[in-house]
C-alpha cells in the first residue's frame, strides 16, 4: 500500500486551475506504482519567505523503505503577509491545494491527511496575527475534501523543526540506501538548516555533553541500536541567512553613525561602505524597513572585514543558544555537518558544488572572489528567474558560513566535514562524492532534503516523539 505525505511551505508561481487529479491507480509517482490502497498525507509549511507544498509517497506495508517525494511547489509571498487579507490568502492557498489535488487520485482524497505547520515565518509575528491566519487556513483546509487534521495545523517551535531536519537525513538514509554513521560510531551527522529567519542544529545526544530536547522511539534500528534515541535540537532565531544579514547591517550602521572614519564629513551614514556588501549600491528593496533611514547604502566588498563583523555581531547569540558545552562537543568529536536549505543555495552562488564535502578554506577563497564583484555581475551569471537577493547577499553569505563552520561547528580550515545538500537525486549521490559518509546504492528518484521530509518520515513510520527538555 502506498501512502503519500504532502507538505506545503509559504513562497510564487502562477498556476492554472485544477479541479481533479490525472493520477489513476496503476500509474507511477516518481517510480512508485499507485494502487487503491495508497494513502496520502498533505502538510503545509508556512515559512519566512513563502509557502511550499511537498507530496511524499510510501507503501503502508513498508513505509520507511518506500518513502519518496512525489512532487513539490512553492508560492510567494509568505503566509504572514496575508494578515487581514482573506482574499489574497485564499488565492495563494487555492493554487497550492489544486496542485495537491492534481497529484493525489480523486478516490483517495478522503483518506489523505492534510495539515499546516508554520515555522519562523509565523513565529516572528504577534500571536493574534498567528491566530487569525490559522483560523483562515483551517477553514480552507477543512473544505478541500482531504482528511483535515486540525490539531496538527499549528505554529511549530524551532526545536521541532530542528528535530525534523535530523529525521530528514534519516529518511534519506533508509529510503535511498544512504548509510548514516553516528550514535557512538566513529562519525556523527549533524543537521544544520539555514533558513531565511532562523537556523536549526540537531544531532543525536546521549545526555553526555548536551541536554537532549527530544526522545524518539522508532520501529527501526540505527546502526544496530534500537533506541529510544535522544536528540539535541536547537533553533537560533534571527540567524537565518536574510535575518542575519539584516541584523549585521543594522548593527554596523547604528554603531558607526557617529564614527567619522565610517561616514563622510556631513555625517551622512549612507556613505558608510559596508564590508559585507559587494562594490556598488545596495537596492532599497533588498533591505529591511528599519534600514530605510540609511538608504542608499554602498559596499566595499571587504571579505575579511566582513568576517570580523559577523564574529562580533552573530557569533555571541549563537553561543548563547547552543551553550559552550555543546559547541565544545561539536569541536572535539568527529561530526559531519549536513547543510540544508540556504546552505547549498548560498554555496551554489559561490560555485561550490552540491553533493561534495567542502571546508572553510574553500568558502574563504570563493568569498574573497565574489565580494570583489558587483552583485549585478553575479546575478548575470545565472539564468532568468534567479532571485536577485541571492546575488546581493552572496558576499555576506560566504563570510557568514565560513565563520559558523569554524567558530560554531568547530571545523578546521582544511577539514572537509561540511556537506551541503539540496536534493538527493539520481546516481550522482554516492560514496565517492561525499567523502565516505555514504554508501553507493541505486538512486532513481529525487528528494529535496527539507525538514518536511523528516516530518513525513515520522508520520509514515509511526514514530513516537516526546519533548523532554525546554
C-alpha positions as a Markdown table, in Angstrom:
| # | Residue | x | y | z |
|---|---|---|---|---|
| 1 | Unk | 0.0 | 0.0 | 0.0 |
| 2 | Unk | 1.4 | 3.4 | -0.9 |
| 3 | Unk | 0.9 | 6.4 | 1.3 |
| 4 | Unk | 1.9 | 9.9 | 0.4 |
| 5 | Unk | 2.6 | 12.9 | 2.5 |
| 6 | Unk | 2.2 | 16.4 | 1.0 |
| 7 | Unk | 3.9 | 19.3 | 2.8 |
| 8 | Unk | 3.4 | 23.0 | 1.9 |
| 9 | Unk | 5.8 | 25.9 | 2.8 |
| 10 | Unk | 5.0 | 29.6 | 2.2 |
| 11 | Unk | 7.0 | 31.5 | -1.3 |
| 12 | Unk | 5.4 | 32.5 | -6.3 |
| 13 | Unk | 4.4 | 30.9 | -9.3 |
| 14 | Unk | 1.2 | 31.1 | -11.3 |
| 15 | Unk | -1.0 | 28.1 | -11.9 |
| 16 | Unk | -4.0 | 27.1 | -14.0 |
| 17 | Unk | -7.0 | 25.9 | -12.0 |
| 18 | Unk | -7.0 | 22.1 | -11.4 |
| 19 | Unk | -10.2 | 20.5 | -10.3 |
| 20 | Unk | -9.3 | 16.8 | -10.4 |
| 21 | Unk | -6.4 | 14.6 | -10.5 |
| 22 | Unk | -4.8 | 13.0 | -13.6 |
| 23 | Unk | -3.3 | 10.3 | -11.3 |
| 24 | Unk | -5.0 | 6.9 | -11.6 |
| 25 | Unk | -4.4 | 3.5 | -10.0 |
| 26 | Unk | -1.7 | 1.7 | -11.8 |
| 27 | Unk | 0.2 | 5.0 | -12.7 |
| 28 | Unk | 3.5 | 5.8 | -11.2 |
| 29 | Unk | 4.6 | 8.6 | -8.9 |
| 30 | Unk | 8.3 | 9.2 | -9.1 |
| 31 | Unk | 8.9 | 5.5 | -9.6 |
| 32 | Unk | 6.2 | 4.0 | -7.3 |
| 33 | Unk | 3.0 | 2.4 | -8.7 |
| 34 | Unk | -0.2 | 3.7 | -7.2 |
| 35 | Unk | -2.9 | 1.3 | -6.2 |
| 36 | Unk | -6.3 | 1.5 | -4.4 |
| 37 | Unk | -4.5 | 1.1 | -1.0 |
| 38 | Unk | -2.4 | 4.1 | -1.5 |
| 39 | Unk | -2.6 | 6.8 | 1.1 |
| 40 | Unk | -1.5 | 10.5 | 1.1 |
| 41 | Unk | -0.6 | 12.9 | 3.8 |
| 42 | Unk | -0.7 | 16.6 | 2.9 |
| 43 | Unk | 1.2 | 19.1 | 5.1 |
| 44 | Unk | 1.7 | 22.9 | 4.6 |
| 45 | Unk | 4.8 | 24.6 | 5.9 |
| 46 | Unk | 4.5 | 28.4 | 6.3 |
| 47 | Unk | 8.0 | 29.8 | 6.1 |
| 48 | Unk | 9.5 | 33.2 | 6.3 |
| 49 | Unk | 9.7 | 33.9 | 2.5 |
| 50 | Unk | 6.9 | 31.8 | 1.1 |
| 51 | Unk | 4.9 | 28.6 | 1.1 |
| 52 | Unk | 6.0 | 25.2 | -0.3 |
| 53 | Unk | 3.9 | 22.2 | -0.9 |
| 54 | Unk | 5.5 | 18.7 | -0.8 |
| 55 | Unk | 3.9 | 15.4 | -1.7 |
| 56 | Unk | 5.6 | 12.3 | -0.3 |
| 57 | Unk | 4.6 | 8.7 | -1.1 |
| 58 | Unk | 5.1 | 5.5 | 0.7 |
| 59 | Unk | 3.6 | 2.0 | 0.9 |
| 60 | Unk | 1.7 | 1.3 | 4.2 |
| 61 | Unk | 3.2 | -2.2 | 4.4 |
| 62 | Unk | 6.8 | -0.8 | 4.1 |
| 63 | Unk | 6.5 | 2.9 | 4.7 |
| 64 | Unk | 10.1 | 3.7 | 5.6 |
| 65 | Unk | 11.9 | 2.0 | 2.7 |
| 66 | Unk | 9.3 | 3.1 | 0.2 |
| 67 | Unk | 9.1 | 6.7 | 1.1 |
| 68 | Unk | 9.6 | 9.0 | -1.9 |
| 69 | Unk | 8.8 | 12.6 | -2.8 |
| 70 | Unk | 6.1 | 12.8 | -5.4 |
| 71 | Unk | 6.1 | 16.5 | -6.1 |
| 72 | Unk | 6.6 | 19.9 | -4.6 |
| 73 | Unk | 5.8 | 23.5 | -5.5 |
| 74 | Unk | 6.4 | 26.9 | -3.9 |
| 75 | Unk | 4.5 | 30.2 | -3.7 |
| 76 | Unk | 5.3 | 33.7 | -2.5 |
| 77 | Unk | 4.8 | 35.8 | -0.5 |
| 78 | Unk | 4.9 | 34.5 | 3.0 |
| 79 | Unk | 1.7 | 33.4 | 4.7 |
| 80 | Unk | 2.4 | 36.1 | 7.4 |
| 81 | Unk | 1.9 | 38.8 | 4.7 |
| 82 | Unk | -1.8 | 37.9 | 4.3 |
| 83 | Unk | -2.9 | 39.0 | 7.8 |
| 84 | Unk | -6.3 | 40.6 | 7.4 |
| 85 | Unk | -6.2 | 39.8 | 3.6 |
| 86 | Unk | -8.6 | 36.8 | 3.4 |
| 87 | Unk | -8.9 | 37.0 | -0.4 |
| 88 | Unk | -5.1 | 37.1 | -1.0 |
| 89 | Unk | -4.7 | 34.2 | 1.4 |
| 90 | Unk | -7.4 | 32.1 | -0.3 |
| 91 | Unk | -5.9 | 32.8 | -3.8 |
| 92 | Unk | -2.5 | 31.5 | -2.8 |
| 93 | Unk | -3.8 | 28.5 | -0.9 |
| 94 | Unk | -6.0 | 27.6 | -3.8 |
| 95 | Unk | -3.0 | 27.3 | -6.1 |
| 96 | Unk | -1.2 | 25.1 | -3.7 |
| 97 | Unk | -4.2 | 22.9 | -2.9 |
| 98 | Unk | -5.1 | 22.4 | -6.5 |
| 99 | Unk | -1.5 | 21.3 | -7.1 |
| 100 | Unk | -2.0 | 18.7 | -4.3 |
| 101 | Unk | -5.3 | 17.5 | -5.9 |
| 102 | Unk | -3.6 | 17.1 | -9.2 |
| 103 | Unk | -1.1 | 14.7 | -7.7 |
| 104 | Unk | -3.5 | 12.7 | -5.5 |
| 105 | Unk | -6.1 | 10.3 | -7.1 |
| 106 | Unk | -9.6 | 11.7 | -6.5 |
| 107 | Unk | -10.8 | 8.5 | -4.9 |
| 108 | Unk | -8.1 | 8.7 | -2.2 |
| 109 | Unk | -8.7 | 12.3 | -1.2 |
| 110 | Unk | -10.8 | 11.5 | 1.8 |
| 111 | Unk | -8.1 | 9.2 | 3.2 |
| 112 | Unk | -5.3 | 11.7 | 2.6 |
| 113 | Unk | -4.5 | 13.7 | 5.7 |
| 114 | Unk | -3.8 | 17.5 | 5.3 |
| 115 | Unk | -2.4 | 19.9 | 7.9 |
| 116 | Unk | -0.3 | 23.1 | 8.1 |
| 117 | Unk | 2.9 | 23.5 | 10.0 |
| 118 | Unk | 4.2 | 27.1 | 10.3 |
| 119 | Unk | 7.8 | 27.9 | 11.1 |
| 120 | Unk | 9.8 | 31.1 | 11.6 |
| 121 | Unk | 7.5 | 33.0 | 9.2 |
| 122 | Unk | 4.7 | 32.9 | 11.7 |
| 123 | Unk | 6.8 | 32.5 | 14.9 |
| 124 | Unk | 8.1 | 36.0 | 14.2 |
| 125 | Unk | 4.7 | 37.8 | 14.2 |
| 126 | Unk | 2.3 | 38.6 | 17.1 |
| 127 | Unk | 0.2 | 35.8 | 18.4 |
| 128 | Unk | -3.1 | 37.5 | 17.5 |
| 129 | Unk | -1.9 | 37.6 | 13.8 |
| 130 | Unk | -0.9 | 33.9 | 14.0 |
| 131 | Unk | -4.3 | 33.0 | 15.4 |
| 132 | Unk | -6.2 | 34.9 | 12.7 |
| 133 | Unk | -4.1 | 33.3 | 9.9 |
| 134 | Unk | -4.5 | 29.8 | 11.4 |
| 135 | Unk | -8.3 | 30.2 | 11.6 |
| 136 | Unk | -8.5 | 31.2 | 8.0 |
| 137 | Unk | -6.2 | 28.4 | 6.9 |
| 138 | Unk | -8.1 | 25.7 | 8.9 |
| 139 | Unk | -11.3 | 26.7 | 7.2 |
| 140 | Unk | -9.8 | 26.4 | 3.8 |
| 141 | Unk | -8.2 | 23.1 | 4.5 |
| 142 | Unk | -11.4 | 21.7 | 6.0 |
| 143 | Unk | -13.2 | 22.3 | 2.7 |
| 144 | Unk | -10.7 | 20.5 | 0.5 |
| 145 | Unk | -12.1 | 17.0 | 0.6 |
| 146 | Unk | -8.9 | 15.8 | 2.1 |
| 147 | Unk | -8.8 | 14.4 | 5.7 |
| 148 | Unk | -8.1 | 17.6 | 7.6 |
| 149 | Unk | -6.0 | 17.2 | 10.8 |
| 150 | Unk | -6.9 | 20.2 | 13.0 |
| 151 | Unk | -4.5 | 19.6 | 15.9 |
| 152 | Unk | -1.5 | 19.3 | 13.5 |
| 153 | Unk | -2.3 | 22.7 | 11.9 |
| 154 | Unk | -0.2 | 25.0 | 14.1 |
| 155 | Unk | 2.9 | 27.0 | 14.6 |
| 156 | Unk | 5.7 | 24.7 | 15.5 |
| 157 | Unk | 8.6 | 25.7 | 17.7 |
| 158 | Unk | 12.1 | 25.9 | 16.2 |
| 159 | Unk | 13.3 | 22.9 | 18.2 |
| 160 | Unk | 10.6 | 20.7 | 16.5 |
| 161 | Unk | 11.8 | 22.0 | 13.1 |
| 162 | Unk | 15.3 | 21.1 | 14.1 |
| 163 | Unk | 14.2 | 17.6 | 15.0 |
| 164 | Unk | 12.5 | 17.1 | 11.6 |
| 165 | Unk | 15.8 | 18.2 | 9.9 |
| 166 | Unk | 17.7 | 15.3 | 11.5 |
| 167 | Unk | 14.8 | 13.0 | 10.7 |
| 168 | Unk | 15.0 | 14.1 | 7.1 |
| 169 | Unk | 18.6 | 12.8 | 7.0 |
| 170 | Unk | 17.4 | 9.5 | 8.4 |
| 171 | Unk | 14.6 | 9.3 | 5.8 |
| 172 | Unk | 17.2 | 9.9 | 3.1 |
| 173 | Unk | 19.3 | 7.1 | 4.6 |
| 174 | Unk | 16.6 | 4.5 | 4.7 |
| 175 | Unk | 14.6 | 5.2 | 1.6 |
| 176 | Unk | 17.7 | 6.0 | -0.5 |
| 177 | Unk | 20.1 | 3.4 | 0.9 |
| 178 | Unk | 22.3 | 6.1 | 2.2 |
| 179 | Unk | 24.2 | 4.9 | 5.2 |
| 180 | Unk | 24.1 | 7.0 | 8.3 |
| 181 | Unk | 27.0 | 6.9 | 10.8 |
| 182 | Unk | 26.8 | 8.2 | 14.3 |
| 183 | Unk | 25.2 | 7.2 | 17.6 |
| 184 | Unk | 28.6 | 6.4 | 19.2 |
| 185 | Unk | 30.1 | 5.5 | 15.9 |
| 186 | Unk | 33.3 | 7.0 | 14.6 |
| 187 | Unk | 31.4 | 9.8 | 12.8 |
| 188 | Unk | 28.2 | 11.5 | 13.7 |
| 189 | Unk | 25.9 | 13.5 | 11.5 |
| 190 | Unk | 24.6 | 16.9 | 12.4 |
| 191 | Unk | 21.6 | 18.5 | 10.6 |
| 192 | Unk | 22.4 | 22.2 | 10.0 |
| 193 | Unk | 19.5 | 24.1 | 8.5 |
| 194 | Unk | 20.0 | 27.7 | 7.4 |
| 195 | Unk | 16.5 | 29.2 | 6.8 |
| 196 | Unk | 15.7 | 32.8 | 6.0 |
| 197 | Unk | 14.8 | 33.8 | 9.5 |
| 198 | Unk | 16.3 | 31.2 | 11.7 |
| 199 | Unk | 18.9 | 28.5 | 11.8 |
| 200 | Unk | 18.5 | 25.0 | 13.2 |
| 201 | Unk | 21.0 | 22.5 | 14.6 |
| 202 | Unk | 20.3 | 18.9 | 15.6 |
| 203 | Unk | 22.2 | 15.7 | 16.4 |
| 204 | Unk | 21.9 | 12.6 | 18.5 |
| 205 | Unk | 22.8 | 13.1 | 22.1 |
| 206 | Unk | 23.2 | 10.6 | 24.9 |
| 207 | Unk | 23.0 | 13.3 | 27.5 |
| 208 | Unk | 26.7 | 13.4 | 27.9 |
| 209 | Unk | 27.6 | 17.0 | 26.9 |
| 210 | Unk | 24.3 | 18.4 | 25.6 |
| 211 | Unk | 20.9 | 18.0 | 27.3 |
| 212 | Unk | 18.6 | 16.4 | 24.7 |
| 213 | Unk | 15.4 | 18.1 | 23.7 |
| 214 | Unk | 13.6 | 15.1 | 22.2 |
| 215 | Unk | 13.1 | 11.4 | 22.9 |
| 216 | Unk | 12.2 | 9.4 | 19.8 |
| 217 | Unk | 11.0 | 5.8 | 19.6 |
| 218 | Unk | 11.3 | 4.3 | 16.1 |
| 219 | Unk | 10.2 | 0.9 | 14.8 |
| 220 | Unk | 13.7 | 0.5 | 13.3 |
| 221 | Unk | 17.3 | 0.3 | 14.5 |
| 222 | Unk | 20.0 | 2.8 | 13.7 |
| 223 | Unk | 23.5 | 1.3 | 13.4 |
| 224 | Unk | 22.2 | -1.8 | 15.1 |
| 225 | Unk | 20.8 | 0.3 | 18.0 |
| 226 | Unk | 17.1 | 0.1 | 18.8 |
| 227 | Unk | 16.6 | 3.2 | 20.9 |
| 228 | Unk | 15.0 | 5.1 | 22.4 |
| 229 | Unk | 17.0 | 7.9 | 20.8 |
| 230 | Unk | 17.8 | 11.2 | 22.4 |
| 231 | Unk | 18.2 | 14.3 | 20.2 |
| 232 | Unk | 19.7 | 17.7 | 20.8 |
| 233 | Unk | 17.7 | 20.1 | 18.7 |
| 234 | Unk | 18.1 | 23.9 | 18.8 |
| 235 | Unk | 16.8 | 26.8 | 16.8 |
| 236 | Unk | 18.6 | 30.2 | 16.7 |
| 237 | Unk | 16.1 | 32.8 | 15.8 |
| 238 | Unk | 17.1 | 35.8 | 13.7 |
| 239 | Unk | 20.1 | 34.0 | 12.4 |
| 240 | Unk | 18.7 | 32.7 | 9.2 |
| 241 | Unk | 20.5 | 34.0 | 6.1 |
| 242 | Unk | 18.3 | 37.0 | 5.5 |
| 243 | Unk | 17.7 | 37.9 | 9.1 |
| 244 | Unk | 21.4 | 37.6 | 10.0 |
| 245 | Unk | 22.5 | 39.9 | 7.2 |
| 246 | Unk | 19.8 | 42.4 | 8.2 |
| 247 | Unk | 21.0 | 42.2 | 11.7 |
| 248 | Unk | 24.6 | 42.8 | 10.6 |
| 249 | Unk | 23.6 | 45.8 | 8.5 |
| 250 | Unk | 21.5 | 47.4 | 11.2 |
| 251 | Unk | 24.2 | 46.9 | 13.9 |
| 252 | Unk | 27.0 | 48.1 | 11.7 |
| 253 | Unk | 25.3 | 51.3 | 10.7 |
| 254 | Unk | 23.8 | 52.1 | 14.1 |
| 255 | Unk | 27.2 | 51.7 | 15.7 |
| 256 | Unk | 29.0 | 53.8 | 13.1 |
| 257 | Unk | 26.5 | 56.6 | 12.8 |
| 258 | Unk | 28.9 | 58.9 | 14.8 |
| 259 | Unk | 32.1 | 57.3 | 13.7 |
| 260 | Unk | 33.9 | 59.8 | 11.5 |
| 261 | Unk | 36.0 | 57.1 | 9.9 |
| 262 | Unk | 32.9 | 55.4 | 8.5 |
| 263 | Unk | 30.9 | 58.4 | 7.3 |
| 264 | Unk | 31.5 | 61.5 | 5.3 |
| 265 | Unk | 32.1 | 64.9 | 6.8 |
| 266 | Unk | 28.4 | 65.7 | 6.7 |
| 267 | Unk | 27.6 | 62.7 | 8.9 |
| 268 | Unk | 25.7 | 61.0 | 6.1 |
| 269 | Unk | 25.5 | 57.4 | 7.2 |
| 270 | Unk | 24.6 | 56.3 | 3.7 |
| 271 | Unk | 28.2 | 56.9 | 2.7 |
| 272 | Unk | 29.5 | 54.2 | 5.1 |
| 273 | Unk | 30.8 | 51.4 | 2.9 |
| 274 | Unk | 29.7 | 48.1 | 4.4 |
| 275 | Unk | 32.3 | 45.3 | 4.1 |
| 276 | Unk | 29.6 | 42.6 | 3.6 |
| 277 | Unk | 28.1 | 44.3 | 0.5 |
| 278 | Unk | 29.8 | 43.9 | -2.9 |
| 279 | Unk | 31.0 | 47.1 | -4.6 |
| 280 | Unk | 28.2 | 49.4 | -5.7 |
| 281 | Unk | 24.9 | 50.5 | -4.3 |
| 282 | Unk | 22.6 | 48.0 | -2.5 |
| 283 | Unk | 19.0 | 48.4 | -3.6 |
| 284 | Unk | 16.5 | 49.6 | -1.1 |
| 285 | Unk | 14.0 | 46.8 | -1.9 |
| 286 | Unk | 16.6 | 44.3 | -0.6 |
| 287 | Unk | 16.8 | 45.9 | 2.8 |
| 288 | Unk | 14.6 | 45.7 | 5.9 |
| 289 | Unk | 12.2 | 48.5 | 6.7 |
| 290 | Unk | 14.4 | 49.5 | 9.7 |
| 291 | Unk | 17.2 | 50.4 | 7.2 |
| 292 | Unk | 15.2 | 52.9 | 5.2 |
| 293 | Unk | 16.8 | 55.8 | 7.1 |
| 294 | Unk | 20.3 | 54.6 | 5.9 |
| 295 | Unk | 19.5 | 54.2 | 2.2 |
| 296 | Unk | 21.1 | 54.2 | -0.3 |
| 297 | Unk | 23.9 | 52.2 | 1.2 |
| 298 | Unk | 27.1 | 51.1 | -0.5 |
| 299 | Unk | 29.5 | 48.2 | -0.2 |
| 300 | Unk | 33.3 | 47.8 | -0.2 |
| 301 | Unk | 33.3 | 44.0 | -0.6 |
| 302 | Unk | 35.9 | 43.6 | 2.1 |
| 303 | Unk | 35.6 | 39.9 | 2.8 |
| 304 | Unk | 38.0 | 39.6 | 5.8 |
| 305 | Unk | 36.5 | 42.7 | 7.4 |
| 306 | Unk | 33.0 | 41.2 | 6.9 |
| 307 | Unk | 34.1 | 38.1 | 8.8 |
| 308 | Unk | 35.2 | 40.3 | 11.7 |
| 309 | Unk | 31.7 | 41.9 | 11.7 |
| 310 | Unk | 30.0 | 38.6 | 11.6 |
| 311 | Unk | 32.1 | 37.3 | 14.6 |
| 312 | Unk | 31.2 | 40.4 | 16.6 |
| 313 | Unk | 27.5 | 40.5 | 15.8 |
| 314 | Unk | 26.3 | 37.0 | 15.2 |
| 315 | Unk | 28.5 | 34.5 | 17.0 |
| 316 | Unk | 27.6 | 35.6 | 20.6 |
| 317 | Unk | 23.8 | 35.0 | 20.2 |
| 318 | Unk | 24.5 | 31.6 | 18.6 |
| 319 | Unk | 26.7 | 30.6 | 21.5 |
| 320 | Unk | 24.0 | 31.7 | 23.9 |
| 321 | Unk | 21.6 | 29.2 | 22.4 |
| 322 | Unk | 23.9 | 26.3 | 21.7 |
| 323 | Unk | 25.8 | 26.6 | 25.0 |
| 324 | Unk | 29.6 | 26.2 | 25.4 |
| 325 | Unk | 29.5 | 22.5 | 26.3 |
| 326 | Unk | 27.6 | 21.6 | 23.1 |
| 327 | Unk | 29.9 | 23.8 | 21.0 |
| 328 | Unk | 32.9 | 22.1 | 22.6 |
| 329 | Unk | 31.4 | 18.7 | 21.8 |
| 330 | Unk | 31.0 | 19.6 | 18.2 |
| 331 | Unk | 34.6 | 20.8 | 18.1 |
| 332 | Unk | 36.0 | 17.7 | 19.8 |
| 333 | Unk | 34.2 | 14.9 | 18.2 |
| 334 | Unk | 34.2 | 13.6 | 14.6 |
| 335 | Unk | 31.0 | 15.1 | 13.2 |
| 336 | Unk | 29.9 | 15.7 | 9.7 |
| 337 | Unk | 27.5 | 18.6 | 9.2 |
| 338 | Unk | 24.8 | 18.3 | 6.5 |
| 339 | Unk | 24.0 | 21.8 | 5.3 |
| 340 | Unk | 20.3 | 22.2 | 4.3 |
| 341 | Unk | 18.1 | 24.9 | 2.8 |
| 342 | Unk | 20.1 | 28.1 | 2.3 |
| 343 | Unk | 23.5 | 26.5 | 2.9 |
| 344 | Unk | 23.6 | 24.7 | -0.5 |
| 345 | Unk | 21.7 | 27.6 | -2.2 |
| 346 | Unk | 24.3 | 30.1 | -1.0 |
| 347 | Unk | 27.2 | 27.9 | -1.8 |
| 348 | Unk | 25.9 | 27.4 | -5.3 |
| 349 | Unk | 26.2 | 31.1 | -6.0 |
| 350 | Unk | 29.9 | 30.7 | -4.8 |
| 351 | Unk | 30.3 | 28.0 | -7.4 |
| 352 | Unk | 30.9 | 25.4 | -4.7 |
| 353 | Unk | 29.2 | 22.3 | -6.0 |
| 354 | Unk | 26.4 | 20.4 | -4.3 |
| 355 | Unk | 26.9 | 16.7 | -3.2 |
| 356 | Unk | 30.5 | 17.4 | -2.3 |
| 357 | Unk | 32.1 | 18.0 | 1.0 |
| 358 | Unk | 33.8 | 21.4 | 1.4 |
| 359 | Unk | 35.9 | 23.1 | 4.0 |
| 360 | Unk | 36.1 | 26.7 | 5.3 |
| 361 | Unk | 39.2 | 27.4 | 3.3 |
| 362 | Unk | 37.3 | 26.8 | 0.0 |
| 363 | Unk | 34.5 | 29.1 | 1.2 |
| 364 | Unk | 37.0 | 31.8 | 2.1 |
| 365 | Unk | 38.6 | 31.6 | -1.4 |
| 366 | Unk | 35.2 | 31.8 | -3.1 |
| 367 | Unk | 34.2 | 34.6 | -0.7 |
| 368 | Unk | 37.2 | 36.8 | -1.4 |
| 369 | Unk | 36.5 | 36.5 | -5.2 |
| 370 | Unk | 32.7 | 37.1 | -5.1 |
| 371 | Unk | 32.9 | 40.0 | -2.6 |
| 372 | Unk | 35.0 | 41.9 | -5.2 |
| 373 | Unk | 32.4 | 41.6 | -7.9 |
| 374 | Unk | 29.3 | 43.9 | -8.2 |
| 375 | Unk | 26.2 | 41.9 | -7.3 |
| 376 | Unk | 24.6 | 42.7 | -10.7 |
| 377 | Unk | 27.5 | 40.9 | -12.4 |
| 378 | Unk | 27.0 | 37.9 | -10.2 |
| 379 | Unk | 23.3 | 38.0 | -11.0 |
| 380 | Unk | 24.0 | 38.0 | -14.7 |
| 381 | Unk | 25.9 | 34.7 | -14.3 |
| 382 | Unk | 22.6 | 32.9 | -13.6 |
| 383 | Unk | 19.6 | 32.3 | -15.8 |
| 384 | Unk | 16.4 | 34.4 | -15.8 |
| 385 | Unk | 14.3 | 33.9 | -12.7 |
| 386 | Unk | 17.3 | 33.7 | -10.4 |
| 387 | Unk | 16.4 | 35.6 | -7.2 |
| 388 | Unk | 18.4 | 38.9 | -7.0 |
| 389 | Unk | 18.7 | 38.7 | -3.3 |
| 390 | Unk | 20.9 | 35.6 | -3.6 |
| 391 | Unk | 23.4 | 37.7 | -5.6 |
| 392 | Unk | 23.0 | 40.7 | -3.4 |
| 393 | Unk | 23.8 | 38.6 | -0.2 |
| 394 | Unk | 26.5 | 36.4 | -1.7 |
| 395 | Unk | 29.4 | 38.2 | -0.1 |
| 396 | Unk | 27.8 | 38.2 | 3.3 |
| 397 | Unk | 26.7 | 34.6 | 2.9 |
| 398 | Unk | 30.3 | 33.4 | 2.3 |
| 399 | Unk | 31.6 | 35.2 | 5.4 |
| 400 | Unk | 28.6 | 34.0 | 7.5 |
| 401 | Unk | 29.0 | 30.4 | 6.5 |
| 402 | Unk | 32.8 | 30.4 | 6.9 |
| 403 | Unk | 32.6 | 31.9 | 10.4 |
| 404 | Unk | 29.9 | 29.4 | 11.6 |
| 405 | Unk | 31.8 | 26.5 | 10.2 |
| 406 | Unk | 34.9 | 27.4 | 12.2 |
| 407 | Unk | 33.7 | 29.3 | 15.3 |
| 408 | Unk | 30.4 | 27.4 | 16.0 |
| 409 | Unk | 30.7 | 24.0 | 14.3 |
| 410 | Unk | 34.4 | 23.7 | 15.1 |
| 411 | Unk | 35.6 | 22.7 | 11.6 |
| 412 | Unk | 39.2 | 23.3 | 10.9 |
| 413 | Unk | 40.1 | 25.4 | 7.8 |
| 414 | Unk | 41.3 | 22.4 | 5.8 |
| 415 | Unk | 38.8 | 19.7 | 7.0 |
| 416 | Unk | 36.0 | 18.5 | 4.7 |
| 417 | Unk | 33.4 | 18.0 | 7.3 |
| 418 | Unk | 30.6 | 20.0 | 5.8 |
| 419 | Unk | 28.3 | 18.6 | 3.1 |
| 420 | Unk | 25.7 | 21.0 | 1.6 |
| 421 | Unk | 22.8 | 19.0 | 0.3 |
| 422 | Unk | 19.8 | 20.4 | -1.5 |
| 423 | Unk | 18.4 | 17.4 | -3.4 |
| 424 | Unk | 19.1 | 13.7 | -3.3 |
| 425 | Unk | 18.7 | 12.5 | -6.8 |
| 426 | Unk | 19.9 | 10.1 | -9.4 |
| 427 | Unk | 23.1 | 8.1 | -9.3 |
| 428 | Unk | 25.2 | 11.2 | -8.6 |
| 429 | Unk | 24.7 | 10.8 | -4.9 |
| 430 | Unk | 27.4 | 8.2 | -4.0 |
| 431 | Unk | 30.3 | 7.4 | -1.7 |
| 432 | Unk | 33.0 | 8.9 | -3.8 |
| 433 | Unk | 31.3 | 12.3 | -4.0 |
| 434 | Unk | 30.6 | 12.6 | -0.3 |
| 435 | Unk | 34.0 | 11.5 | 1.0 |
| 436 | Unk | 33.0 | 8.3 | 2.7 |
| 437 | Unk | 29.9 | 9.3 | 4.7 |
| 438 | Unk | 27.6 | 7.5 | 2.4 |
| 439 | Unk | 27.3 | 4.1 | 0.6 |
| 440 | Unk | 26.6 | 3.6 | -3.1 |
| 441 | Unk | 23.1 | 2.5 | -3.9 |
| 442 | Unk | 20.6 | 2.7 | -6.6 |
| 443 | Unk | 19.1 | 6.2 | -6.6 |
| 444 | Unk | 16.3 | 6.6 | -9.1 |
| 445 | Unk | 14.1 | 9.2 | -7.5 |
| 446 | Unk | 14.5 | 12.8 | -6.4 |
| 447 | Unk | 14.0 | 14.2 | -2.9 |
| 448 | Unk | 14.6 | 17.7 | -1.7 |
| 449 | Unk | 16.4 | 17.4 | 1.7 |
| 450 | Unk | 13.9 | 19.5 | 3.7 |
| 451 | Unk | 12.7 | 19.4 | 7.3 |
| 452 | Unk | 9.3 | 18.5 | 5.7 |
| 453 | Unk | 10.8 | 15.1 | 4.6 |
| 454 | Unk | 11.6 | 14.4 | 8.3 |
| 455 | Unk | 8.0 | 15.2 | 9.3 |
| 456 | Unk | 6.8 | 12.8 | 6.6 |
| 457 | Unk | 9.3 | 10.2 | 7.8 |
| 458 | Unk | 8.0 | 10.3 | 11.4 |
| 459 | Unk | 4.4 | 10.2 | 10.2 |
| 460 | Unk | 5.0 | 7.2 | 7.9 |
| 461 | Unk | 7.0 | 5.2 | 10.4 |
| 462 | Unk | 4.5 | 5.7 | 13.3 |
| 463 | Unk | 7.3 | 7.0 | 15.5 |
| 464 | Unk | 6.6 | 8.5 | 18.9 |
| 465 | Unk | 8.3 | 11.7 | 19.9 |
| 466 | Unk | 8.4 | 13.3 | 23.3 |
| 467 | Unk | 9.6 | 16.8 | 24.2 |
| 468 | Unk | 11.8 | 16.2 | 27.2 |
| 469 | Unk | 13.5 | 19.5 | 27.8 |
| 470 | Unk | 12.6 | 23.1 | 27.2 |
